[in-house]
Amino acid sequence: MSSSVLALYRRITRWPLGHWLFSRAVCLKAPYFATIAPRFVELAPGRCAVRIRDRRRVHNHIGTVHAIALCNMAELSAGVMTDATVPADMRWIPKGMEVRYLKKAVGTLRATALATAPALSAATGYEWPVAVRVTDGAGEAVFEAEVRMWVSPRSRG
């Protein structure tokens, strides 16, 4: 396992404003995620946590955090966790996502992505599920997702 994203996270988050810098770097690489202004708060093989603040730009028409902002949190945390977890000879891409909205999402939210199975080197591609749970400030689940990643060997050359 050799993840440049994990190495960058470990190196940069030791600095003042390191979590903010890392979050900005990820959003430069994948600009759409900047729409939710995420802050990475934890990253390790098999685990990633992202936080967003409750602000108007992520609201829906009833003043709660929009469903798609929750989906963005799920895909972002699952993707970065996958990148930090899969073996260096494998690559990944999201293949699908199943979501469950459990209650109105208000306040600062935290998405935690967890590997549900070991990430393996393989000669062929395989589907790898990632569980994501989004909780509110009281620790209550407001959203759950299963993000299915397609993990396959890196191209040679």
N, C-alpha and C positions, 0 to 999 in steps of 0.2 A: 504494500500500500504506500503510495507516494503521491500525496496531493499537494499541489502548489497552493491551492486556496487555503488549505489547512495550515500550511507553513506560513503563509502570509498572515492569516488570522493570529496565529501564536506569536508572531514577531511584532505585528503592528499594535495589537491590543495591550501591549505592555507600556505603550506611550500614553501620555496625556492625550485625550480625545481619540485614542486608538480605535475604540468601537465605532465612533462616528466616522473616522477615516476609512475603516474597513467597509462600513455600510455604503459610503459614497463610492468606493472603488467597485463594489459589486454592481451598484446602480449605473456606473459608467459602462461596465461591460454589458449589462442588460438594462437599458434605459427605461423600459416600461415600468419596472418595479419602483422607480423613483416616485411614481404617482402616489404611493402610499407612505412615502418617507420612512422606510423601515430602519430599525436599529438592531443590529445583531447583538445579542447578549450572551450567547453561548454557542460554541462549535467544537465538536469532537467527533471522532468516528462513531457513526451510529446515532448521533444526536445533534440537533440544531434548534436554537430558539431565537425568534425574531419578535420585536415589540413594535407596535405602532401606537401613536397617541390619537386620541379621539379629537379630530378637528374637522371643520366644515368640509374640507375638500374630499373627505372620504365618506361623507354622509349621503344617505338616500333622502327621499322626500318626507320621511317621518322622523328624521333627525337621529337615526341610528347609523352605525357603520354599515355601509353598503355590502351586499352579498358578494359582489365581485371583488371588493377590497379584501374580504375574508379569503376568497379563492386565491387572490394574488399572494397573500401571506402564506397560504398552504403550499402553493407551487414554489415560492421562493425558498421557504425553509426546507422543503423536501428536496429541492434541487441542489442547494448548497450542501446539505447533509449528504446527499448521494455523492456529490463531487468529492467530499472529504472522506468518503467511506469505500467507494469501489476501488479495486486494484488498479494500478497504473496502466496495465495493459488493456483496460476496458474503458468504454465510453458510455454515455447515457443520454437519453432524451425522454421527456414526459410522454407517455402513451395515452393516458386517460386519468380521469379523476371522478370519484364518487363523493358527493358531499351531503352533509346533514346539518341543517340549521336548527339549533336546539332552543335558543331563546334570543331575544333582542340583544344585539351587541352594542354596548355603550361603555364609555370610559377607555382607559388604556388597555390594550389587548396584547396577549402573548401567544404566539403560535409555537408549538413544540413539535418538531418532526422526529420520529423515531424509526430506526430500521426494524423491520419485523422478521427479517431472516438474514443470515450471513450473506455478504456480497462476495461472490466467487469469481475467479478467473475461469473462463469457459471458452471452448472452441466455437460455440455458436451463441446467438443472442438468447436472452431469457427475460421474462417479466419479473420485476422486483417491486413488491408493494412497500409503500412507506405510509405509516400512520401519522396523521397530523391532528392535533387537538388545539383549539384556540380557547383560551380562558380569559375571563374578565379580571378586574382588580381584586375581586373577592375569591378568585381561584375557581369560579364556577365555569363549566364548559358552556360555550355559546355556539360552537361550531366544531364539527369533526369531518375529516376527509381521509380518503385513501387515495393516494397518488400512485398510479402504476407507472413505474419507470421501465423503459426498454434499455437493458444493459447488453452491450455487444462488444466483441473484440475491436480494438482500434485497428484502423487500416495500416497495413505495412507500407512504409515508404513515404 
